[in-house]
Every structure is written in structure tokens, then in C-alpha cells.
Amino acid sequence: MSKINESLIKYLSVVLVCLLFFCACSQEPSSTDSITFSSEFKVFMKNSKKTIQNKYESGYFREDSGTFNKDLALLSFSLAAAPSVENGAKSLNSMKFENLEQFTNDDSNVNGCSYVMGHRKVDDKNLVAVFICGLNYSVEWAGNFTLGESGNHEGFDTAAGEIYSDLKNYLTQYCPQGNIKLWITGYSRAAAIADILAVNIIENGEIEVSQKDIFAYAFAPPASVSGSEDYSCIQNIFVDSDVVPAVPPATQSSDYGLTMPGVEIKMSSTPDNLNECLHTYVGSDVDMPEFTADDSYSTPAEFLEYFVNGITSATEDTSAASFESREKYYSTVQTRLVYLTEILMKNNAAGLSALKDYITKNKDQLAVLAFQWTIGDGFYESLYPLLDSCGTEYDSTELKNACSILPSIRLNTNLVVFGLGFVSDSEKAANAMYIVYCHYPEVCYALLKDYN
């Protein structure tokens, strides 16, 4: 063989190897661009768990975030509905996110939250995930009621501020070169925090990321933001008769000045369709409470508006607890409701469990208890021994003031009359449970699976 032929063969061999290498590197998707994994969420109606199959695709994050992506919404739901930071971290790990950092809220921080951050590559960019835990929390329940006097919802805003600070530190440590995409998700309370976090990132401008690269998927969020633009990169997904997104209220009777930023994806909750979706996607034994129409409402969504309008009805007694407006809520309700909720939810809700047991043992005398608890210090006298029995610490002066919320509500004649209507009317009571059930993850999941 001549030297020329040998040189030609070597040259062709090198070209062939290069071509094979190029083809191997250019294949899409790679093993980490498409990942199937399972996760769980709680089925509240049956106090059980639902295992679902999820699919991560890097392609979801190559699109413009301003376009709703159902597949990304389902993937985001699987993360948002995780019952703990540990479960969230497990799912992120399954999706090949690295350098996971878990932040767990302190039991004394009512305006905090727990969350996980991680990052992975999507092409030449770092996709940074922020999962905010919105289920199975404790004292943060009190933070739900910390609306504040003005501006953003104070409790949610405080939590979002903590995450924002930690996110900047995380990016400095793991993505110092920038060039990032952000994926933010949460359910319920965490969804409201996710909304504010996304708005802060956009409006503060300290984190260099384009809006088209911010993928915020918030499930069943209460209103949280004051005076924000409608950013298309923020997707708010909820059932149209879910009671939680209806508070703080913005209805015919009251407007607290808070809203959801971004796009609203409302899923219809007509009883027949909702039960069919539950049976198809969750389980044949999962059913909603029966809904009954009335002269004042014909659909669950109309009943929700009727319900919120009733709760926020005006009262002539200026000393009564009132939900009529944000100003009146702040001055007559917030301090007492926040402290009472915090105390009941401390120590893994030991106080709430003790109170439930006490009510169950005295169920034959509920009318007498209700009367006693709405007079003077009656509720305080019943509650503090229960808290003592389960080792929950409290300030007696603050607790006594918190317990006075029941006598104060009793002075609100319109609210009492409205509430008694639900006690005496089993159909209204079932309808109220319907709008509460519409907040459960299994309902959101079933309707999202069916959403077109």
C-alpha cells in the first residue's frame, strides 16, 4: 500500500470518527432531557395518597414562558403538591437537579415557609428550580391571616422576601456566571408566595433573567399582590369555585385591594364533570359533596360569590369583628385571629387536636358551649386548660385577647345570621363543603388532567 493511500485511509478514519462523535452529541433528547418518575400527593377526601407518573422534558423550558404549557403545568403540579420539602427534594433529584438546598421554617416563624432550590443544565443555561412547600405546615397557618394594613399580603410578602434573599445567595454560589432560567412553583399558600417571588424578581431587576425564562406555575393561590402588572410568565391555575383563591375577597361587596399577578387559568367545576374527572384520574370512590342550586345561585362558582359576599357583609356595630374591608379586618380581626391560630397550630397542632377532642366529647352540649364561648372570657376558660394539658406555651393576656374574637363576632349581627343559615340548612352546609373540597389537590389534578 502506498504512502498516499495510507494517508488517505487515516484521514478518512479521522473524519468518520468525528462524524460519529458529532452525531452522538447532537441527538435529542439525551438521557437527562427526558425523564419519567413517580411522585405522591395527598388525597384529602380519603386521607390517602395518590401515586402519579410524571415526565420531565428539557423542551418545556426551551419555549417562551408566556405560553401556557399543560405538560409543564402537570409536571409543576407534581412538585407543588409534594407534602414536604423532603418529597420535593426527592422529585428534583429524580429530574437530575443538583446542589439541592433545603430550607425548613422554624416552628415559631408564622410568616416563614419551607422550600427547596436546585439547578440543572438546559442547553447552555442553568435551570434553577424553587419549590415552595404549601401543604402540611403548622404555625404558618397564622401567616395566612397576616394581611397587613396595606400593600402586598404581609405574611406572604415576608416569606417571599426570605426566599428572594436565599435565591440570590444560591445563584452567587452555584450559578455565578448568570445565564439562567427560573422554575418556581407552589400550592395554595406557597402559590401566593411564588407569585410575589416572581414579581419581585421581575420588578427588582437584581437577578439577571429574562421574563421569557421565568416559569412560575402557582396552583390555587389566594390573592397576594397589590398593584402589580399582569405578567404572562406567571400562570395561576385554580378551580373556579375554590374558596381559597377568592380570599382576600374582591367581589361585589368588598375589595381588599389584592390580586393575582399574571395569567389566571380557571378550571370549571360543574358537579357532573368534576366527579367524572375525579373518577377517571383519582379513583372511583372519590366523590364531591352534593351541590344544590338555589334562587341565589345555580352553580358552585355563583355559590362561592354568594358565600364571600355573606362573610363580608357590613355591620352597624363598630366594635364588632368585621370582614367588610381590609381596614376593618386589620383593626378588628387580624391580631386576635393570628395569635389564636398560631397557638392552636404550635407543636404539630397539639392545641387544635386537644380542642377537637374536647368538642367531640361534648358534642351533645355544643349549643351550650357555643353560647358560653361567645360571652366574656368563656372561650378562654375552656381553652387554656387544654393548652396546658398538651404543653403548649402561651401568653395569658394575649390568649385572652385572642379568644375575645368569638364575642366580637357575636356582635356582628349580619355575620351571625348568615352563619346560622348554614347551621339550619343542610344543603347550604354541603355547598360550603363543596367549595372547600375544590381546594384539595386531587380536585386540581383531576381537572388539570382534563383541561384543554
N, C-alpha and C positions, 0 to 999 in steps of 0.2 A: 504493500500500500504506500502510495506516495505521500510525501510530507504535506502536500496541498490537500489531499483527501483527508488525512488525519486531522489537519487544522479545521477543515470544513465540518467534519463529524463532531469535533469538540465544540465548535461554535454552535452548531445546531442543537447539541445536547444542552448547552447553557441556555439557549433560547427556550427550549422545551421546558426545562426546569423552571425558568422564570414565568412562563405562561401558566404552568400548573400551580405555581405559588400564587400568582395573581388571581386565578380563578377561585382557588380555595379561600383567599382573603376576601373576595368580593361577593361571596354567597350571602344571600339574605333569606330568612333571618338566621343569625348564628344561634348557637345553643342557649345563649343568655338573652337573646332578643325575643324569644317566645318561651314562656314558662307557664306550666299548668301546676296548680297547687290547690289544696283544700284548706278551708277555714271554717270556723263555727261562729254563730251568733245565737243569742238567747231568744227563744220563743216565749214571750211573756204570758201569752194566753194559756199555755200548757205547762209553764215553768219547766221547760225542757230546752234542748239545744238542737239547732239545725246545722248540719254539715253541708256546705256548698262547694262546688268546684269553680275555681277562678282561673282566668287566663291573663297573664301579664304580656303585653306586646310593646316593644320599644316604639313601634309605629304610632301608638296612641299619642306619644309626646313629640312626634315629628310634625303633627298638624298644628294649625292655629288654635289656641285655647279658646278663642271667641266662638267656636262652633261646638255645640253640644255633641258629645260622643257617648252614646248609650253603653258601648262596651267599656269605655273608661269609667263611666258612672257606676257600672256594676262592679268593676274592679275596686273603685274607690269605696263603694259601699262595703265590700268585704273587709276593708281596712277600717273604715269609720265605725262599723258595728262591732269591732273587736271588744270583748268585755273587759280588757285590761291592757296596760302598757306592755306586759309580757306577751300577750297574744298578738298585739300589734307588731312588736319587735320580731316575733316568730314569722309573721306573714312577710314582713320586709326582708327578713333573712332568706325566706323562700324565693323572693324575687331578686336575690343577689345584690341587695343593698349592703354596703359595707360601712364600717366605723359607726355602728349603731350606738346612739347615746340615749339612755332613758332618764327622764326627769319625773320624779314622783313627788306629788304635792304633800306638804306637811298637813297633818290632821287638824292643825289649828288655823290654817290659812283658808278662810271661806271664799276668798276671791282668787284662789290659785287654780291649778289644774295639773294633770299628768300628761306627758307627751313623749314621743319618740322621734328622733331625727336619724336619717341615714342618707347615703348617696351612692350612686352607681353611674356608669357611663351610658350615655345615649349618643352614639357617634362621637363627635369631638367635644361634647358638653357633659357637665356633671348634672345629673338629675337629682335634686335634693328633695327628699320626702319629709313632710312634717305631719305625723299622725297625732291628733289630739283626742284623748280618751274622754268620751261623753257618756259612758254607761258605768254603772256600779261604783259611783263615787259616794262620798259621805258628806262632810261638812260643806262641800262646795254647793250643796243644795241651798244653803243660806245665801251664797253669792248670786244665785239666780234672782233673788228678790232685792238685790242691791242696785236699784235703778239709778240712784243719784238724782240730784236736783235738776241737772241739765246736761247737754252734750250726749256723747255715747253712753250706752248702758254701762254704769260704773264697774260693776262686778266683772262683766265680760271684758271690758276695756283694760282693766288691771291685769287680768290673766293674759290677754293678747300682748300687753306690753312686756311681760316676763318672757314670753316665747320669742318675741321680736329681738330682745336683747340676747337671748341664748342663741338664736339663729345667726345673728351677726358674728358671735364668737365662734360658732361651729364653722361658718364659712371661712373665717380667717384661718382656722386651724386646718381644715380639710380641703378647701377649695380656694386657696389664696390667689390663684390665677384668674378667678372670676369665671366667665363663660358658663353660666348656669341656667338651668330650668328649675322651677319650683312646683312641687305637687303637694297641695295642702288639703286635708280632709278631716271631717269630724261629724259627729251625730249629735243632734239636739243642742244642749248647752255648748258642746265642743264645736258645733257647726257655727254658732253665733260668734264664738271666739275666732274661728277660722275666717269668717267674714271680715272681722275687724283687722286681723293679722294681714290679710291680703290687701285691704285698703291702706293700712299703714305702710306696707312695703311699696305700694304704688305711689302714695302721696308724699312720703318722706324722702324718697329718692336716694337713700343711703346705700341700699343694696342694688347693685347694677344688674338689672334683669328687665327684659322687655315684657310688656303686658302679654304679648302673644306666647310667652314662655312661662306664664304663671297659670297653673291648672288648679283652680280652687273648686272643690266639689263639697258643698255643705248640705247635709241631709237634715230635714225637719228643724231648721233653725228658728228660734224666736227672733224678733226684731232687735237690732243691736246698735245701729249706726244712725247718727244724726247728721243730716245734710251732706250725704255722700253722693257722688255720681254713680250712674248705673254702669259699672264696669262689666264688659261682656266676658271677661276671663273668670268671673265668679258665677258659678252655677248653684242656685238654691233649689233643691229638689225636695218636694213635700206633698203630702196628701191634702187635697183642697178642704177637707173638714177636720184636719188635725188641729187640736186646740192649742198646741204649743206655738206654732208659727203665728197664731192670732194674738199672741201677747208679747210684749205690751201692746195694747189694742190700738187700732187705727180704723174705727168703724164709724157708723152714723152718729153714735152717741159720744164718742170720745176719741181723742187723738193724742197719744203720748209723745209725739214728735220723733219716733224712732221707726226705722225701716230696714229692709234687707238691701244691701248693695248688690248690684249685679242683676243677672237674669233669674226670673222665677219660673221654675218648671213645676206646674201644678198638675197633680195626677187625680183624676176623677174617682170619687169613692161611692158611687151608687151601690146600694147593698147587694144586688144580684151579681153585678160584675166583680165586686170586691170579694165576695165569698167564692165565686168561681176561680178567681186568681189565687186565693189562699189555698183552695183545694188542689189546684194544679201545681203550684210551686212550693207550698209549705207542707201541707198534709190534709188528708180528707177529714180529719177530726178537728180542724181548726175553723171556728166559726165566729163571726162578729155578733154582738148583741143585736136583737131585733130592733129595727128602726121603724118608728111610726110617725107618719105625717100628721100635720095639724093645720088649723086655719092660719097660723102664723108662720108656718114653714112646710115645705113639701119635700126638701132634700136635706141630707146631712149638712151640706155646706150652708144652707139657709138656716138650719137649726143652730149651727155654730155662731152665726151672726146674731141670732136671737139670744143665745146664751151669753155672749160677751156684752151685748147691749144691756142685758138684765143685770149683770155683775157691776157694770159701770154706771148704772142709773144714779141720778142726782139725789141728794138728801138735803132736807131743810135743817137738820141738826148739825151745826158747825163743829160740835165736839165729837161727832161720830166718826168711826173709821170709814173711809170712803175711797173707792177706786175710780171715782168720777174723772179724775185728771191726774197727770203726773205730779202736779203741785200738791194736790190733796193726798195722793198716795204717799208722797215723800214726807209730808208733815204729820199724817195721822196713822200710817201703817208701817212704813219701812223699818224703822228702828226696832219695833216690837216683833215684827214678823221675822226679821233676820236673826235676832238673838234667839227667839224661841226655836226656830228651825235648826240653828247651829247646835243648841243644847240637845235637842232630840236626836240629831244625827251623829253626835260625838260617839267615840268608842264603838264604831261599827253599828251605829244606830241603836245602841243599847236602850236609851231613853224611849225611843219610838216603839221598840219592841215591848218594853215594860208597859207603856201606855196602851198599846193594842191588847195586851193580855188583860189589863185591868178593865178595859171596856168589854172584852169578851166575857169575863167573869161576872160583870154587872149588866149584861145585855137586857135583863128583864127590867132594869130600872134606868134605862137610857133617858127617858123623858125627865126623870127627876135629876139625873146628872147634868143634862143639858141646861136645866133651869139653874141649878147650883153654880155651874161653871160660868154663867153669864151674869152673875150677881157678885159684886165686890171682889174679894180675893178667893172665891170658890175654886177656880181652876188651879190657882197656885197651891192652895191647901191640899188638893188631890195629887198634884204633880210632883212637888218636891220630895215627898217620901218615896215615890217611885224612882226618882233620880238617885236618891241616897242608896236605895237598895241595889242599884246596879253600878254604883261607884262613879257616877258622872258628876264632875265638879261644875259648880255654877256660882254666880254671884247672886245672892238672895234678893238684893234690891233690883238688879237688872231683870232677874227672872220674874219678880212680882210685876214689874212694869210690862214685861213681855206678855205675861198671862192676862193682863188687862185688855188685850186686844179683843177677847171674846165679849166682855161687857160693852166695849166700844162699838163692836159690830152690831150688838143688840140694839144700840141706839139708832142705827141706820134702818129705819122702818121699811124703806123700799127694798133693801137688800134682804132683810129678814122675810118679808112677804114673798119675794122671788124665790128664796131658798126653800121656804115651806111648801111652795108649789111642787117642788121636786120630791119632797118627802111624802106628799099625799098622792102624787101621780106617778104610778109605776112606769108608765110609758115615757114620761119625761126623764125619769131616772135612767131608764135603759138607753134613751137617746144620748144622755150625758156620758154614759159609759162608752157609747159608740165613738164619740169624738175623742175620748181619752184613748181608746184602743187604736184609733187611727194614728197615734204617735208611736206605736210599737214597731220595732224593726221589721218584724215579719210582714206587717202590712205594707210598709215602704218597699220592701224587697219584692213582694208579690206583684205590686202594681208597677214597679220599675221593670221587672222581667216582661210584663205585658205591654209596656209603654212603646208607642210608635211615634 
